[in-house]
Structures are given as C-alpha cells and as structure tokens.
Amino acid sequence: MIERFIPREEFSSYEDFKANFQLTIPEDFNFAYDVVDVWAEKDFHKPALVWINDDFQERRLSFGEISRMSMQAANFFVSKGIKKGDFVLLILKQRIEIWTCLLALHRIGAVAIPGTYQLMAHDIEYRVNKAAVKMICTVDEPELLDNISRIREDCPSLQHIAAVGENVPAWCIDFRKEVSRLSDAFPRPAGEAATKASDRMLGYFSSGTTGMPKLVLHNYTYPLGHIVTAKYWHQVREGELHFVCADSGWGKFGWGKIYGQWICGAVVCAYDTEGKFHPDHLLKTLEKLRPATFCAPPTVYRFLIHEDLEKHDLSFLRHCTTAGEPLNPEVYHRFEAMTGIRLFQGFGQTETTLVCADYSWFPVMPGAMGKFSPLYDADIVDSNGKSCPAGVEGHIVIKNLDRYHPTGLLMGYLDEPEANRASFHDNLYDTGDTGWRDKDGYIWFMGRDDDVIKCSGYRIGPFEVESAILTHPAVLECAATAAPDPVRGQVVKATIVLAKSYDPSEELKKEIQNHVKKVTAPYKYPRIIEFVEELPKTLSGKIRRGQIREESKVLK
C-alpha cells in the first residue's frame, strides 16, 4: 500500500530522509477509496480497528467491514441531502461511527468537522453557525443532547440531528437504525461530484487559546502528510496495534488514529471511555490489548509516572511517542527509568502535520522537539524573516510557499481574513510558536509568542520554568505565566497542582522556589506560586496560560 505514495521507504540517515523523502499524490486522491477500499479488496478480513470500552468489552473490525459500513453511512448522508462541500459536525467520542462517518463524508466530498464531547451549548452554536453546518451526528448522552437541543433554533443552517446509541430521543434521527436499512454499496462519484486532492475534506476548530476558535481547513492530501507521522515517528508496522490517547474531536485523532496508520496497514485502537481520565484504567487497558506502539500527550505521562508502574507489564510496548505540548525532561527521565522506554517527542499544530520530531536516526534529546520533518521547508526566523543562527530565538515558520503548498499544511482559516494575513505572509506560514535551534539541529520550544515572560530584560520561556518546577517531587502539573510587577515589568508566576500526599503551605512554596534556583538560572524562579486543584485547559487539553495571565491581572 504505502509504496503507492512514497517511491522510497528506507533511508540511511536523517540527512538522507530530510533531503530525499518524497510523496506521490494522485490528483483525485481520496483516502476512503484509495486506502480503505484498496485494503478491503486485497483482504476483506485484514484487521483495521479494535474497539474497547470502560468495561473492557471489545469489538474487532476488518477493513472490509469498515469499508461496507462507511458506504452505508454515505448512503445515509446522501439520503438526508448532504452533498459535496456541505459541512457536517461529528461529536461521536470513540464510537465506531466516528471512523465510518469520516470515511462516508470523504466519499461524498462533504467536509467533516470533528468535535469533542466536552463542547457546551454555546460552543456548539458557535461552530454550527461559523461553518453553516447542515447536520450534527452525536452520541445519545443526555447532557450533550440537551446542549444541542437548546441551540438548534438559533442555527438556521442546521437541518438534521442524528444520534448514535440505544436511547435516541424522538427529535433525533436514530443513526444506527436508519443506516442498517441502507445499501452497503456506494459507487465512487464521477464528474462534478468527484473529489479532487485540492478540495476541502476536513475542518478542525483551533484550541482557542487566544480569541475565538478558528476553523482550520485541510484538503484531501492531508492523510498522505501523516505517512511521516505514522511510519517514521510513531513507527507503526502493518498488522500491529497502535494505541493513541485522543478523543475524536481533537486534531490528534487525525494524527494518530486513522490516516497514516491505516495507510501503513496498522490496527487502530479505539479507547471509548466515559468520564474523567484514570491512569490505572489506561494501564489495565494497555495490558489487555498489548499494543506495540503508544502515543499520549505529556499530561498522560505526568500521571503515569505517579502510578506504581512495576505492578503493570508493559513489555509489549515497542515504541512510545508524545505530542500536544513539550515534554519536560523530568517526565522523560522518570518514565524511562520506570519502564526502560524512551519517549519520542513530536511537534505540530492543528494547522499542520508533524513539523519536527525525534526520529530513529539520531539520539533523543530530552526537552527538545527533535528535528524538522522532510515535508516542510521549516526554519526559525527573526522579525525580518531571516534565518536565526544556532542559539538565537525566533519564530518557527514554514517557508517558500510560493514554490509549492506543502502536503499537510492547512488551506487556510474559514472566513478569517485577518488571521490568514497574520499566518500567511512573505511566502511563509508563521506557526506563532517561538523556539531556537542548537548546533546539532535540535529544535527547542520557547512557547507561544504571547506566553514568553519578559522580566527585567530577560525573555523566559514558560516551558523551561515548568520543566525545572516539575523536578520537585511535590509537583504533578504546573503552568508558568507572566504576572505584572511595578519594578520588573513582569515576574514569573507558577500555578501548581500538587501530587498525592502533598498539601499546600507557605513552607512548600519557599521550598519549590529554592529548588528551582538550584536547577536552573536563578532569575527564572517563580516569585509567585499559587496552588490549585486543576489547571484551566482548552477542550483539547492544552493549558490556558492566557486565562491564568488575565486572572493574575485582575488579582493585581
């Protein structure tokens, strides 16, 4: 399969990989027809998906079954008037239907917008009206359905609401019941109805760390950009299980639970849980399924290292990765000490595929984000767009967009002219993230430009402060932000979630401050410490440093 899209699979070094990796992209590439259906035609029973829930109930599906179910779903959407170019919002957690509905919409040429189950009524209303969504497919959970019912009258584009489950209310379409009656044949559209690689395929709303979420649009080449993600970073292999901790509403789902993995022939694990994350349950699930490769955000690893990992057999894990936020070196070292497994870091955005990562050709450097992907002409530049020398901080950008539009890079933001101008200028895409490159080519993350703390002339990245704080055993999670100060302009504030068995106190604050002075440059220590039960986070799990900054201004 993969040889259809990359003429060369093996490389002798990172330099060889960076210089010579190439993609072959058919003009009419469509993931549903050209990957899933091709696997199904080769071997109907080839394993594709393992679904498991909180009660450890399992269901296993082949590419043949997934192909047929997605064709039935495509017939369902067409029967409800969904056509090429229409937007459909999918809030399906990790039910099997998230996979079949995504594929169904790809077949039709409609634009799928995955959304997290944590969306509240105003979040759903904003998304539906922003994209003129015609249909919502969701799960039969009372709170979520109540939120949808409250906003449907205020969403003029919304024509249909379908729900998946056993308790579908009368005002919703019973998705499973209606789909089961339909044909499992759906011929590939031709002529004007056919899709092109350059057409809109997928939309993700950004995390909304600054301002309202923006709708990030990707075209039909996006899945091919994740070959680098799956084969060379996740290191999946055909027939092996790949487990990623990610709700279907996150961009990480597209990174790790469908596109690149299925192109490589790996088996995706659907971890369909209800409620809050429980590290012990995750560990038991891993032991039951025994995946070869595993990926999770740094937050999950921070929780795992506070569990008694010696009680769990993780010997089946061949390769582990992490992305979403930078991984603190302390977490890396403790996980490796407890399991013997190195964590391979990756960096990218909802707007991109993998921008830089740890690859097998060079040693992992804890705290760094690896090296740039061959997909992008990425660089670190100053305010004039000139490449920064080693050791100098600048903006992480993707250059030379006048030559070609890289596979995996967003088409743009829907109806956001100012955001598009800010991100796309001077033949480059500006990620809005800052970092620096060392003499060996490793990329080190500083933070979003707004997150960098400016104290008495120093520029302090939140990640380096958080990494120092996390080396103290009392700290489970933390966020470093700027707090206003009349003398220094800004000072470092640490908002901390304590580990089990530690209680907040003034003595502990001083202990953490003194600890930070010893493990990093003294000027970076947090002059203000606040203990909290949990950190404010976006729906995708990223820390809302902006919210903490604003609250600090109010308190001041």
C-alpha positions as CSV (number, residue, x, y, z in Angstrom):
1,M,0.0,0.0,0.0
2,I,2.5,2.6,1.2
3,E,4.7,2.1,-1.9
4,R,1.9,3.7,-4.0
5,F,2.5,7.0,-2.3
6,I,6.2,7.1,-1.4
7,P,8.7,5.8,-4.1
8,R,11.3,5.2,-1.4
9,E,10.7,3.9,2.1
10,E,14.1,3.3,3.7
11,F,16.7,5.9,4.4
12,S,20.3,5.6,5.7
13,S,20.3,8.7,7.9
14,Y,18.2,11.7,9.0
15,E,20.0,13.8,6.4
16,D,19.1,11.3,3.7
17,F,15.5,11.3,4.9
18,K,15.3,15.1,5.0
19,A,16.8,15.5,1.5
20,N,15.1,12.6,-0.3
21,F,11.7,11.8,1.1
22,Q,9.0,12.3,-1.5
23,L,5.3,11.8,-1.8
24,T,3.4,10.7,-4.9
25,I,-0.1,12.3,-4.8
26,P,-2.8,11.3,-7.3
27,E,-4.8,14.3,-8.5
28,D,-8.0,12.6,-7.4
29,F,-6.7,11.0,-4.2
30,N,-9.4,10.2,-1.7
31,F,-8.5,8.3,1.5
32,A,-11.7,6.3,1.6
33,Y,-11.5,4.9,-1.9
34,D,-7.7,4.8,-2.4
35,V,-6.7,3.4,1.0
36,V,-9.6,1.7,3.0
37,D,-11.3,0.2,-0.1
38,V,-8.0,-1.0,-1.5
39,W,-7.1,-2.8,1.7
40,A,-10.6,-4.3,1.8
41,E,-10.3,-5.5,-1.8
42,K,-6.9,-7.1,-1.1
43,D,-8.1,-8.9,2.0
44,F,-11.6,-8.3,3.3
45,H,-10.7,-9.7,6.7
46,K,-7.5,-7.7,7.3
47,P,-7.7,-6.2,10.8
48,A,-8.3,-2.5,11.0
49,L,-9.8,-1.5,14.3
50,V,-10.1,-2.8,17.9
51,W,-12.8,-1.0,20.0
52,I,-12.8,-1.3,23.8
53,N,-14.8,0.5,26.5
54,D,-14.7,1.1,30.2
55,D,-16.0,-2.4,30.9
56,F,-13.3,-4.0,28.7
57,Q,-15.9,-5.1,26.2
58,E,-14.2,-5.5,22.8
59,R,-15.2,-5.4,19.2
60,R,-12.8,-6.0,16.3
61,L,-13.4,-4.9,12.7
62,S,-11.7,-5.6,9.4
63,F,-11.1,-3.2,6.6
64,G,-13.8,-5.0,4.6
65,E,-16.3,-4.3,7.4
66,I,-15.2,-0.7,7.8
67,S,-15.5,-0.2,4.1
68,R,-19.0,-1.5,3.9
69,M,-20.2,0.3,7.0
70,S,-18.9,3.6,5.6
71,M,-20.7,3.1,2.3
72,Q,-23.9,2.5,4.2
73,A,-23.2,5.7,6.1
74,A,-22.5,7.6,2.9
75,N,-25.9,6.5,1.6
76,F,-27.5,7.7,4.8
77,F,-25.9,11.2,4.5
78,V,-26.9,11.5,0.8
79,S,-30.5,10.5,1.8
80,K,-30.6,13.4,4.1
81,G,-29.4,15.9,1.4
82,I,-25.8,16.1,2.3
83,K,-23.7,16.8,-0.8
84,K,-20.2,17.7,-1.8
85,G,-19.0,20.8,0.0
86,D,-21.5,20.6,2.9
87,F,-20.2,20.8,6.5
88,V,-21.2,18.1,9.0
89,L,-20.3,18.2,12.7
90,L,-19.3,14.8,14.3
91,I,-19.4,14.6,18.1
92,L,-19.0,10.8,18.4
93,K,-16.4,10.2,21.1
94,Q,-14.7,7.0,20.1
95,R,-17.7,5.1,18.9
96,I,-17.0,3.0,15.8
97,E,-19.2,5.5,13.9
98,I,-16.5,8.2,14.1
99,W,-14.4,6.2,11.7
100,T,-17.3,5.2,9.4
101,C,-18.8,8.7,9.3
102,L,-15.5,10.3,8.5
103,L,-15.0,7.9,5.6
104,A,-18.6,8.3,4.4
105,L,-18.2,12.1,4.3
106,H,-14.9,11.7,2.4
107,R,-16.7,9.6,-0.1
108,I,-19.3,12.2,-0.7
109,G,-17.0,15.2,-0.7
110,A,-18.6,16.8,2.3
111,V,-16.4,18.4,4.9
112,A,-16.2,16.7,8.3
113,I,-15.8,18.7,11.4
114,P,-14.8,16.5,14.4
115,G,-15.8,18.0,17.8
116,T,-15.1,16.9,21.3
117,Y,-17.9,15.7,23.6
118,Q,-16.9,18.4,26.1
119,L,-18.4,21.1,23.9
120,M,-21.1,23.2,25.8
121,A,-24.2,24.7,24.2
122,H,-22.5,28.0,23.2
123,D,-19.5,26.1,21.8
124,I,-21.8,24.0,19.5
125,E,-23.8,27.0,18.4
126,Y,-20.7,29.0,17.5
127,R,-19.3,26.1,15.5
128,V,-22.5,25.3,13.7
129,N,-23.1,28.9,12.7
130,K,-19.5,29.6,11.8
131,A,-19.4,26.8,9.2
132,A,-23.1,26.8,8.3
133,V,-23.2,23.1,9.4
134,K,-26.1,21.2,7.9
135,M,-26.1,18.1,10.2
136,I,-24.8,17.0,13.6
137,C,-24.1,13.4,14.3
138,T,-23.5,12.7,18.0
139,V,-23.9,10.2,20.8
140,D,-27.0,9.6,22.9
141,E,-25.7,11.2,26.1
142,P,-28.4,13.3,27.8
143,E,-26.2,16.4,28.6
144,L,-24.8,16.6,25.1
145,L,-28.2,16.2,23.5
146,D,-29.6,18.8,25.9
147,N,-26.9,21.2,24.8
148,I,-27.7,20.6,21.1
149,S,-31.5,20.9,21.6
150,R,-31.1,24.3,23.3
151,I,-29.3,25.8,20.3
152,R,-30.9,24.2,17.3
153,E,-33.5,27.0,16.9
154,D,-30.6,29.6,16.8
155,C,-28.8,27.7,14.0
156,P,-30.6,28.4,10.7
157,S,-28.3,26.1,8.6
158,L,-28.9,23.1,10.8
159,Q,-31.3,20.7,9.1
160,H,-30.7,17.3,10.8
161,I,-29.5,15.9,14.1
162,A,-28.6,12.2,14.3
163,A,-27.7,10.3,17.4
164,V,-25.8,7.0,18.0
165,G,-26.9,4.7,20.8
166,E,-29.7,2.9,22.5
167,N,-31.6,5.9,23.9
168,V,-32.1,8.2,20.9
169,P,-34.8,10.8,21.6
170,A,-37.7,11.2,19.2
171,W,-36.5,14.6,17.9
172,C,-33.3,13.0,16.7
173,I,-32.6,10.6,13.8
174,D,-31.7,7.1,15.1
175,F,-28.4,6.8,13.1
176,R,-27.8,3.1,13.6
177,K,-31.4,2.1,12.9
178,E,-31.6,4.1,9.6
179,V,-28.2,3.2,8.4
180,S,-28.8,-0.5,8.9
181,R,-31.6,-0.4,6.3
182,L,-29.4,1.1,3.5
183,S,-27.2,-0.5,0.9
184,D,-23.6,-1.1,1.6
185,A,-22.7,-0.2,-2.0
186,F,-21.7,3.3,-2.8
187,P,-20.0,3.8,-6.2
188,R,-17.2,6.4,-6.4
189,P,-18.8,9.6,-7.7
190,A,-17.7,10.8,-11.2
191,G,-17.7,14.2,-13.0
192,E,-18.6,17.2,-10.9
193,A,-19.5,15.1,-7.9
194,A,-16.0,13.6,-7.8
195,T,-13.4,14.9,-5.3
196,K,-10.0,16.3,-6.2
197,A,-6.9,16.3,-4.0
198,S,-7.2,20.1,-3.7
199,D,-10.8,20.0,-2.4
200,R,-11.8,20.7,1.2
201,M,-12.0,17.5,3.2
202,L,-11.7,18.2,6.9
203,G,-12.1,21.1,9.3
204,Y,-10.8,21.3,12.9
205,F,-11.6,24.2,15.2
206,S,-8.4,25.5,16.8
207,S,-7.9,25.3,20.6
208,G,-8.9,28.9,21.1
209,T,-6.0,29.7,23.4
210,T,-6.3,33.3,22.1
211,G,-9.7,34.6,20.9
212,M,-12.5,32.5,19.4
213,P,-11.6,29.2,17.8
214,K,-10.8,29.4,14.1
215,L,-11.9,26.7,11.6
216,V,-8.8,25.2,10.1
217,L,-9.4,23.7,6.7
218,H,-7.5,20.7,5.2
219,N,-7.8,19.2,1.8
220,Y,-7.7,15.6,0.6
221,T,-3.9,15.4,0.6
222,Y,-3.9,15.7,4.4
223,P,-3.9,12.0,5.1
224,L,-0.8,11.5,3.0
225,G,1.1,14.0,5.1
226,H,0.6,11.7,8.0
227,I,2.8,9.0,6.4
228,V,5.7,10.7,8.1
229,T,3.8,10.8,11.4
230,A,2.9,7.1,11.4
231,K,5.8,5.3,9.7
232,Y,8.8,7.4,10.8
233,W,7.7,8.9,14.1
234,H,5.1,6.5,15.6
235,Q,7.0,3.7,13.8
236,V,3.8,1.6,13.3
237,R,4.0,-1.7,11.4
238,E,1.5,-3.5,9.3
239,G,-0.8,-5.7,11.4
240,E,0.4,-4.3,14.8
241,L,-1.8,-2.5,17.2
242,H,-1.3,1.3,17.7
243,F,-2.8,3.0,20.7
244,V,-3.3,6.8,21.0
245,C,-4.9,8.7,23.8
246,A,-7.1,11.2,22.0
247,D,-10.7,12.0,21.8
248,S,-12.1,12.0,18.2
249,G,-12.7,15.8,18.5
250,W,-9.0,16.6,18.7
251,G,-6.6,17.1,15.8
252,K,-4.5,14.4,17.5
253,F,-7.1,11.9,16.3
254,G,-6.3,12.7,12.7
255,W,-2.6,12.4,13.6
256,G,-2.8,9.0,15.3
257,K,-6.0,7.1,14.9
258,I,-6.9,6.8,11.2
259,Y,-4.9,8.3,8.3
260,G,-1.2,7.5,8.4
261,Q,-1.8,4.4,10.5
262,W,-4.2,2.8,8.0
263,I,-2.0,3.8,5.0
264,C,0.7,1.7,6.8
265,G,-1.8,-1.1,7.5
266,A,-1.6,-0.8,11.3
267,V,-4.5,-1.7,13.6
268,V,-6.0,1.3,15.4
269,C,-7.2,1.0,19.0
270,A,-10.4,2.8,19.9
271,Y,-10.4,3.6,23.6
272,D,-14.0,4.5,24.1
273,T,-14.1,5.7,27.7
274,E,-16.7,7.7,29.7
275,G,-15.9,10.5,32.2
276,K,-12.5,11.5,33.5
277,F,-9.1,10.0,32.7
278,H,-8.0,7.3,35.1
279,P,-4.3,6.3,34.7
280,D,-4.8,2.9,36.4
281,H,-7.6,2.0,33.9
282,L,-5.5,3.1,31.0
283,L,-2.7,0.8,32.2
284,K,-5.1,-2.1,32.6
285,T,-6.4,-1.5,29.1
286,L,-2.9,-1.4,27.6
287,E,-2.2,-4.7,29.3
288,K,-5.3,-6.3,27.9
289,L,-4.8,-5.1,24.3
290,R,-1.0,-5.2,24.2
291,P,-0.3,-2.6,21.5
292,A,3.1,-2.4,20.0
293,T,3.1,1.4,19.7
294,F,1.6,4.0,22.1
295,C,1.2,7.8,21.9
296,A,-0.2,10.2,24.5
297,P,0.1,13.9,25.4
298,P,2.6,14.8,28.1
299,T,-0.2,15.2,30.7
300,V,-0.9,11.5,30.5
301,Y,2.8,10.6,31.1
302,R,2.9,13.0,34.0
303,F,0.1,11.0,35.6
304,L,1.6,7.6,34.7
305,I,4.9,8.3,36.4
306,H,3.0,8.8,39.7
307,E,1.5,5.3,39.4
308,D,3.2,2.1,40.5
309,L,4.3,1.0,37.1
310,E,6.1,-2.0,38.5
311,K,2.7,-3.6,39.0
312,H,2.0,-3.5,35.3
313,D,3.5,-5.5,32.5
314,L,4.4,-3.0,29.6
315,S,6.9,-5.3,28.0
316,F,4.8,-5.4,24.8
317,L,5.4,-1.7,24.1
318,R,8.0,-1.4,21.3
319,H,7.8,2.4,20.8
320,C,6.3,5.4,22.6
321,T,5.7,8.9,21.5
322,T,4.2,12.2,22.8
323,A,2.9,15.4,21.4
324,G,0.4,18.2,22.2
325,E,2.8,20.2,24.4
326,P,6.5,20.0,25.1
327,L,7.6,17.1,27.2
328,N,9.5,18.1,30.3
329,P,12.9,16.3,30.7
330,E,12.0,15.2,34.3
331,V,9.0,13.3,32.9
332,Y,11.1,11.7,30.2
333,H,13.8,10.5,32.6
334,R,11.4,9.1,35.2
335,F,9.3,7.2,32.5
336,E,12.5,5.8,31.0
337,A,13.8,4.8,34.5
338,M,10.5,3.1,35.3
339,T,9.9,1.3,32.0
340,G,13.1,1.3,30.0
341,I,11.3,3.1,27.2
342,R,12.4,6.3,25.6
343,L,9.8,8.8,24.7
344,F,10.0,10.3,21.2
345,Q,8.7,13.9,21.1
346,G,6.8,15.4,18.2
347,F,5.6,18.9,17.4
348,G,3.0,20.2,15.1
349,Q,-0.4,22.0,15.1
350,T,-4.0,21.6,14.2
351,E,-2.9,23.6,11.1
352,T,-0.1,21.1,10.1
353,T,1.0,17.5,10.3
354,L,4.3,16.7,12.1
355,V,6.6,19.8,11.8
356,C,9.5,18.3,13.8
357,A,10.1,15.1,15.8
358,D,12.5,12.6,17.2
359,Y,13.4,10.0,14.5
360,S,15.4,6.8,14.9
361,W,18.4,8.1,13.1
362,F,19.6,10.3,16.0
363,P,19.6,10.2,19.8
364,V,16.6,11.6,21.6
365,M,17.5,14.9,23.4
366,P,15.1,15.2,26.4
367,G,13.4,18.6,26.4
368,A,14.0,19.2,22.7
369,M,11.3,18.7,20.0
370,G,13.6,16.7,17.6
371,K,14.4,17.9,14.1
372,F,12.4,19.3,11.2
373,S,10.2,17.0,9.1
374,P,11.1,16.5,5.4
375,L,7.5,17.5,4.5
376,Y,8.2,21.2,5.2
377,D,10.9,23.7,4.4
378,A,10.7,24.8,8.1
379,D,13.0,27.3,9.8
380,I,13.4,29.6,12.7
381,V,13.5,33.2,11.6
382,D,13.7,36.7,13.1
383,S,11.2,39.6,12.8
384,N,12.6,40.3,9.3
385,G,12.2,36.7,8.1
386,K,15.9,35.9,8.1
387,S,17.1,32.6,9.4
388,C,18.3,32.7,13.0
389,P,21.7,31.3,13.8
390,A,22.1,28.5,16.3
391,G,21.1,29.6,19.8
392,V,19.0,32.6,18.8
393,E,15.3,32.6,19.5
394,G,12.9,33.2,16.7
395,H,9.5,32.2,15.1
396,I,9.0,28.7,13.8
397,V,7.9,29.0,10.2
398,I,7.3,27.0,7.0
399,K,8.9,28.8,4.1
400,N,8.8,29.0,0.3
401,L,5.1,28.7,-0.1
402,D,5.4,30.5,-3.5
403,R,7.1,27.3,-4.8
404,Y,4.5,24.8,-3.6
405,H,1.9,24.3,-0.9
406,P,3.2,21.5,1.4
407,T,1.2,18.4,2.0
408,G,-0.4,18.6,5.4
409,L,-0.4,22.4,5.7
410,L,-3.8,24.0,6.2
411,M,-5.6,25.6,3.2
412,G,-6.5,28.5,5.4
413,Y,-8.9,29.6,8.1
414,L,-12.6,29.8,7.1
415,D,-13.7,33.4,6.8
416,E,-10.8,34.8,8.9
417,P,-9.0,37.3,6.6
418,E,-7.0,38.9,9.5
419,A,-5.9,35.5,10.8
420,N,-4.9,34.4,7.3
421,R,-2.9,37.5,6.7
422,A,-1.2,37.1,10.1
423,S,-0.3,33.5,9.4
424,F,0.5,33.6,5.7
425,H,2.8,36.4,4.6
426,D,6.1,36.8,2.8
427,N,5.8,33.4,1.2
428,L,5.7,31.6,4.6
429,Y,3.4,30.3,7.2
430,D,4.1,31.6,10.7
431,T,3.2,29.0,13.4
432,G,3.1,31.7,16.1
433,D,5.4,29.5,18.2
434,T,8.9,30.5,19.2
435,G,11.9,28.4,19.6
436,W,15.6,28.1,18.9
437,R,17.9,25.6,17.2
438,D,21.1,24.2,18.7
439,K,24.3,23.5,16.8
440,D,23.2,19.9,16.2
441,G,19.9,20.9,14.6
442,Y,17.6,20.0,17.5
443,I,14.7,22.4,17.9
444,W,13.9,23.8,21.4
445,F,10.5,25.2,22.2
446,M,10.1,28.5,23.9
447,G,6.3,28.9,23.8
448,R,3.6,30.9,22.0
449,D,4.9,34.4,21.5
450,D,2.3,35.7,24.0
451,D,3.4,33.2,26.6
452,V,7.1,34.3,26.8
453,I,7.7,36.1,30.1
454,K,9.7,39.4,29.9
455,C,11.3,40.0,33.3
456,S,13.9,42.8,33.9
457,G,15.1,42.5,30.3
458,Y,15.2,38.7,30.3
459,R,13.0,36.6,28.0
460,I,11.9,33.5,29.8
461,G,10.1,30.6,28.1
462,P,7.4,29.0,30.2
463,F,8.5,25.5,29.2
464,E,12.0,25.9,30.8
465,V,10.5,27.1,34.1
466,E,7.8,24.4,34.1
467,S,10.5,21.8,33.4
468,A,12.5,23.0,36.4
469,I,9.5,23.0,38.7
470,L,8.4,19.5,37.7
471,T,11.7,18.1,39.0
472,H,10.3,18.7,42.5
473,P,8.5,15.6,43.8
474,A,5.5,17.6,45.1
475,V,4.5,18.8,41.7
476,L,2.1,16.9,39.5
477,E,1.4,19.7,36.9
478,C,2.3,23.3,36.6
479,A,1.9,26.4,34.4
480,A,4.4,29.2,34.3
481,T,3.0,32.6,33.2
482,A,3.8,36.3,33.5
483,A,2.3,38.3,36.3
484,P,2.5,42.1,36.3
485,D,5.2,43.7,38.5
486,P,5.7,47.5,39.0
487,V,9.5,47.2,39.2
488,R,10.4,44.3,36.8
489,G,7.5,44.7,34.4
490,Q,6.7,41.0,34.7
491,V,7.6,38.3,37.1
492,V,7.3,34.5,36.8
493,K,4.2,33.1,38.4
494,A,3.8,29.3,38.9
495,T,0.3,27.8,39.1
496,I,0.8,24.3,40.6
497,V,-1.2,21.1,41.0
498,L,0.3,19.1,43.8
499,A,0.9,15.4,43.7
500,K,-0.8,12.9,46.0
501,S,0.2,13.2,49.7
502,Y,1.3,16.9,49.5
503,D,-0.6,19.8,51.0
504,P,-0.3,23.5,50.1
505,S,1.7,25.6,52.5
506,E,3.9,28.7,52.6
507,E,6.8,26.5,53.5
508,L,6.3,24.3,50.4
509,K,6.2,27.5,48.3
510,K,9.6,28.5,49.6
511,E,10.9,25.0,49.2
512,I,9.9,24.9,45.5
513,Q,11.3,28.4,44.9
514,N,14.7,27.4,46.4
515,H,14.6,24.2,44.4
516,V,14.1,26.0,41.1
517,K,17.0,28.4,41.9
518,K,19.3,25.3,42.2
519,V,18.2,23.5,39.0
520,T,18.0,26.5,36.6
521,A,19.2,30.1,36.3
522,P,18.1,31.8,39.5
523,Y,16.3,34.7,37.6
524,K,13.8,32.2,36.3
525,Y,12.4,31.1,39.6
526,P,8.7,31.8,40.3
527,R,8.3,34.8,42.6
528,I,4.6,34.0,42.8
529,I,3.3,30.5,43.5
530,E,-0.4,29.5,43.5
531,F,-1.7,26.0,44.4
532,V,-4.8,24.9,42.6
533,E,-6.9,21.7,42.3
534,E,-6.6,21.7,38.5
535,L,-5.2,23.9,35.7
536,P,-7.5,25.6,33.2
537,K,-7.3,23.9,29.9
538,T,-8.7,24.1,26.4
539,L,-11.1,21.4,25.2
540,S,-8.1,19.7,23.6
541,G,-6.3,19.5,26.9
542,K,-3.8,22.4,26.4
543,I,-3.1,24.7,29.4
544,R,-4.9,28.1,29.1
545,R,-1.9,30.2,30.1
546,G,-3.8,33.3,28.7
547,Q,-6.6,32.7,31.2
548,I,-4.1,32.5,34.1
549,R,-2.4,35.7,32.9
550,E,-5.7,37.6,32.8
551,E,-6.7,36.3,36.3
552,S,-3.3,37.5,37.6
553,K,-4.0,41.0,36.2
554,V,-7.4,41.1,38.0
555,L,-5.9,39.9,41.3
556,K,-3.2,42.5,40.9
